Amino acid sequence: MKSITESDSHYNNLEQMSLRDILNNINNEDKTVPIAVENAIPQIESLADVIVEKMKSGGRLFYIGAGTSGRLGIVDASECPPTFGVPQGMVVGIIAGGDSAIRKAVEFAEDDENQAWKDLLEYKITAKDVLVGIAASGRTPYVIGGVKIAKENGIVTGCVVCNPGSALAKEVDFPVEVVVGPEFLTGSTRLKAGTAQKLVLNMLTTSAMIKLGKVKGNKMVDMQLSNLKLVDRGVRMIMEAIPVDYEEAKRLLEKNGSVRNAVEAHKQL
C-alpha cells in the first residue's frame, strides 16, 4: 500500500502551469499544514510533557533523522543555546551519514538500521534522556532501528511522522502523526511534510524551555548575546523591565551577561 506522503499530487502537468499558478498552488497546499498540526496537538502535548519531565531531572533531548528530517532536527537543536541560553548538548540533532550529510546527501545512509544507536552512544545517551525520531514516511530504517534499540535500553522514545499507522510510530512511546496529505510535487516531503515537522519541533523545544523557566513574560531573558542586534534587543528588554535609560541598561547587560541577570542584579541594589 502506497503511503500518503508518496501518493500522487492533487495537481498534474506542473510544467505547463504559469509561475503564478505554481506559487499559488504551493501556497494553497501549505495552508493545510497548520490544521494538520492542530489535529496532532494532543500527541504533541504528551511528548512535550515527558521531555519537560526528563529535562527537569537533568536529561537531554535527542533527535535522529535522515535527509530533510535529520537537517530539521539539527536546526532545532542548534538554535536552543542562542535562544534560551542552555548548554550545547542539551538538545542534540543527529543525521544519518554524519555531519557531511547536512549539506550533501550521503547515499544509502538512511538504510542502516544499526548506525543510529552507534551515533547515539557517542553522546553517552542514557535512560535520563528522550529520543525523538523524525521521518516523514515513518519507515526510515536508520530511525526505526535507533528508537527500537533505545527503547530496549530503557530510553523514552517519540517520533514525528506524516503517515498514519507507520512502522516508526508503532515502535515509540509517544508518536506524533501530522498527516498533511500528498505533496504538491509528488513525494517531495521537503515541502508540506518538512514544514509540519519544523512546526512540531518548534513547539516541542519552545514549550519545554518555557516550562523550564527559560522565558520570563514573553521574553528570551537567557538568550546569548551573539551579535549587535541581540545586544540591542537585550538592552531594550532591560529598559522595559526596570526604570533605566539605554546606556545604563547596556552597562548592566555587559556587566551581568544576560537580561535575566542584569534585571536581578539591579533589583538587589
C-alpha positions as CSV (number, residue, x, y, z in Angstrom):
1,M,0.0,0.0,0.0
2,K,1.4,3.4,-1.0
3,S,1.9,5.8,1.9
4,I,0.2,9.1,1.9
5,T,3.5,11.0,1.7
6,E,4.3,9.2,-1.5
7,S,0.8,9.3,-3.1
8,D,0.1,11.3,-6.3
9,S,-0.2,15.1,-6.1
10,H,-3.6,16.6,-6.5
11,Y,-2.1,18.6,-9.3
12,N,-0.7,17.5,-12.7
13,N,1.1,18.9,-15.7
14,L,3.1,21.2,-13.3
15,E,5.4,22.1,-16.1
16,Q,2.5,23.6,-18.1
17,M,1.4,25.9,-15.2
18,S,2.3,29.6,-15.2
19,L,4.8,30.6,-12.5
20,R,2.0,32.4,-10.6
21,D,-0.2,29.3,-10.7
22,I,2.7,27.1,-9.4
23,L,3.3,29.6,-6.5
24,N,-0.5,29.9,-5.7
25,N,-0.9,26.1,-5.7
26,I,2.1,25.5,-3.4
27,N,0.7,28.1,-1.1
28,N,-2.7,26.6,-1.1
29,E,-1.2,23.3,-0.1
30,D,0.9,24.9,2.6
31,K,-2.2,26.5,4.2
32,T,-3.3,23.0,5.1
33,V,-0.3,22.3,7.3
34,P,-1.2,24.2,10.5
35,I,-4.6,22.4,10.5
36,A,-2.8,19.0,10.4
37,V,-0.5,20.2,13.2
38,E,-3.5,21.4,15.3
39,N,-5.1,17.9,14.9
40,A,-1.9,16.4,16.4
41,I,-1.7,18.8,19.5
42,P,-2.8,16.1,22.0
43,Q,0.0,13.9,20.8
44,I,2.5,16.8,20.8
45,E,1.5,17.7,24.4
46,S,2.1,14.1,25.6
47,L,5.6,14.1,24.1
48,A,6.4,17.6,25.3
49,D,5.3,16.7,28.8
50,V,7.8,13.8,29.0
51,I,10.5,16.0,27.5
52,V,10.0,18.6,30.3
53,E,9.9,15.9,32.9
54,K,13.2,14.4,31.8
55,M,14.9,17.8,31.3
56,K,14.0,18.9,34.8
57,S,15.8,15.8,36.0
58,G,18.9,16.7,34.0
59,G,18.1,14.7,30.9
60,R,18.7,15.7,27.3
61,L,16.6,15.7,24.1
62,F,17.9,13.8,21.1
63,Y,16.7,14.0,17.5
64,I,17.6,11.4,14.9
65,G,16.6,11.6,11.2
66,A,17.8,11.2,7.6
67,G,17.8,13.8,4.8
68,T,15.4,16.7,5.4
69,S,14.2,15.2,8.6
70,G,17.7,15.0,10.0
71,R,18.5,18.5,9.0
72,L,15.4,19.9,10.7
73,G,16.4,18.2,13.9
74,I,19.9,19.7,13.7
75,V,18.4,23.2,13.0
76,D,16.1,23.0,16.0
77,A,18.8,21.7,18.3
78,S,21.4,24.3,17.2
79,E,19.0,27.1,17.9
80,C,18.3,26.2,21.5
81,P,21.5,27.5,23.1
82,P,21.4,31.0,21.5
83,T,17.7,31.4,22.0
84,F,17.4,30.0,25.6
85,G,20.9,30.2,26.9
86,V,21.0,26.4,27.6
87,P,24.3,24.5,27.2
88,Q,25.4,23.0,23.9
89,G,24.4,19.3,24.0
90,M,21.1,19.8,26.0
91,V,19.3,19.3,22.7
92,V,21.2,17.2,20.1
93,G,20.4,16.6,16.4
94,I,21.9,13.6,14.6
95,I,21.6,13.0,10.9
96,A,22.2,9.7,9.1
97,G,25.5,9.9,7.3
98,G,27.1,12.3,9.8
99,D,27.7,16.0,9.6
100,S,28.7,15.9,5.9
101,A,25.1,14.9,5.2
102,I,23.9,18.2,6.4
103,R,24.9,19.8,3.1
104,K,25.2,16.8,0.8
105,A,23.1,13.7,0.6
106,V,25.0,10.5,1.7
107,E,23.8,7.6,-0.4
108,F,22.1,4.8,1.5
109,A,22.9,6.2,4.9
110,E,19.3,6.0,6.0
111,D,19.2,2.3,5.2
112,D,21.5,1.2,8.1
113,E,19.2,0.2,11.0
114,N,22.2,-0.2,13.4
115,Q,24.0,3.1,12.8
116,A,21.8,5.4,14.7
117,W,22.4,3.6,18.0
118,K,26.2,3.8,17.4
119,D,25.8,7.5,16.7
120,L,23.8,7.9,19.9
121,L,26.4,6.0,22.0
122,E,29.0,8.7,21.1
123,Y,26.9,11.1,23.2
124,K,26.6,8.6,26.0
125,I,22.8,8.6,25.8
126,T,21.1,7.1,28.9
127,A,17.6,6.4,30.3
128,K,17.7,10.0,31.7
129,D,17.3,11.3,28.1
130,V,14.5,11.4,25.5
131,L,14.9,10.3,21.9
132,V,12.7,11.6,19.1
133,G,12.9,10.0,15.7
134,I,11.9,12.2,12.7
135,A,10.8,10.6,9.5
136,A,8.1,11.9,7.1
137,S,7.4,8.4,5.8
138,G,7.7,6.7,9.2
139,R,9.7,3.9,7.7
140,T,13.3,5.0,7.6
141,P,15.5,2.1,8.8
142,Y,18.1,4.4,10.4
143,V,15.4,6.0,12.6
144,I,13.4,2.9,13.4
145,G,16.5,0.9,14.4
146,G,17.6,3.8,16.6
147,V,14.4,4.1,18.6
148,K,13.9,0.4,18.8
149,I,17.3,-0.2,20.5
150,A,16.9,2.9,22.6
151,K,13.6,1.6,23.9
152,E,15.2,-1.7,24.7
153,N,17.7,0.3,26.8
154,G,15.0,2.0,28.8
155,I,15.1,5.3,27.0
156,V,11.8,7.1,26.4
157,T,11.1,7.5,22.7
158,G,8.9,9.6,20.5
159,C,8.6,10.4,16.8
160,V,7.3,12.9,14.3
161,V,5.9,11.3,11.2
162,C,3.5,12.3,8.4
163,N,1.8,9.0,7.7
164,P,-0.8,7.4,10.0
165,G,0.0,3.9,11.5
166,S,3.6,3.9,10.4
167,A,6.2,1.4,11.5
168,L,8.1,4.1,13.4
169,A,5.0,5.3,15.3
170,K,4.4,1.7,16.4
171,E,7.9,1.4,17.9
172,V,7.8,4.5,20.1
173,D,6.2,5.5,23.4
174,F,4.9,8.9,22.2
175,P,4.1,9.1,18.5
176,V,3.2,12.4,16.8
177,E,1.4,11.9,13.5
178,V,0.9,15.0,11.4
179,V,-0.9,13.9,8.3
180,V,-0.5,16.6,5.7
181,G,-1.6,14.6,2.7
182,P,0.0,14.4,-0.8
183,E,2.7,16.9,-1.7
184,F,2.3,19.4,-4.5
185,L,5.3,17.7,-6.1
186,T,4.6,14.0,-5.6
187,G,6.8,12.5,-2.9
188,S,8.8,15.7,-2.2
189,T,8.5,15.7,1.6
190,R,10.8,18.7,1.9
191,L,7.5,20.6,1.2
192,K,4.4,20.2,3.4
193,A,5.8,17.3,5.5
194,G,9.0,19.2,6.2
195,T,7.1,22.3,7.2
196,A,4.9,20.3,9.5
197,Q,7.9,18.7,11.2
198,K,9.6,22.0,11.6
199,L,6.4,23.4,13.3
200,V,6.2,20.4,15.7
201,L,9.9,20.7,16.7
202,N,9.4,24.4,17.3
203,M,6.5,23.6,19.6
204,L,8.4,20.8,21.5
205,T,11.5,22.8,22.4
206,T,9.8,26.2,22.9
207,S,7.2,24.8,25.2
208,A,9.8,22.8,27.1
209,M,12.1,25.8,27.6
210,I,9.2,27.9,28.8
211,K,8.3,25.2,31.4
212,L,12.0,25.0,32.3
213,G,11.9,28.7,33.2
214,K,14.0,30.0,30.3
215,V,11.4,32.6,29.4
216,K,10.1,35.5,31.5
217,G,6.8,37.1,30.5
218,N,7.2,36.7,26.7
219,K,10.9,37.5,26.6
220,M,14.0,35.4,25.9
221,V,15.8,36.6,29.0
222,D,18.6,34.0,28.8
223,M,19.4,34.4,25.1
224,Q,23.0,34.5,24.1
225,L,24.3,38.0,23.1
226,S,26.0,36.8,19.9
227,N,25.5,39.9,17.7
228,L,24.8,43.6,17.9
229,K,21.1,43.1,17.1
230,L,20.7,40.8,20.1
231,V,22.6,43.1,22.4
232,D,20.3,46.0,21.4
233,R,17.2,43.7,21.9
234,G,18.6,42.8,25.3
235,V,19.1,46.4,26.3
236,R,15.6,47.3,25.4
237,M,14.2,44.3,27.3
238,I,16.1,45.6,30.4
239,M,14.6,49.1,29.9
240,E,11.1,47.6,29.8
241,A,11.7,45.6,33.0
242,I,13.4,48.3,35.1
243,P,13.4,52.1,35.0
244,V,16.8,52.8,33.5
245,D,18.0,54.6,30.3
246,Y,19.7,52.9,27.4
247,E,23.2,53.5,28.5
248,E,22.6,52.2,32.0
249,A,20.8,49.2,30.6
250,K,23.6,48.4,28.3
251,R,26.1,48.7,31.1
252,L,24.1,46.3,33.2
253,L,23.8,43.9,30.4
254,E,27.6,44.0,29.7
255,K,28.4,43.5,33.3
256,N,25.9,40.7,34.0
257,G,25.9,38.8,30.8
258,S,22.2,38.2,30.3
259,V,18.9,40.1,30.6
260,R,17.8,38.0,33.5
261,N,21.0,38.5,35.5
262,A,21.0,42.3,34.7
263,V,17.5,42.8,35.9
264,E,18.0,40.7,39.1
265,A,21.3,42.5,39.9
266,H,19.6,45.9,39.6
267,K,16.7,44.8,41.9
268,Q,19.2,43.8,44.5
269,L,20.7,47.3,44.6
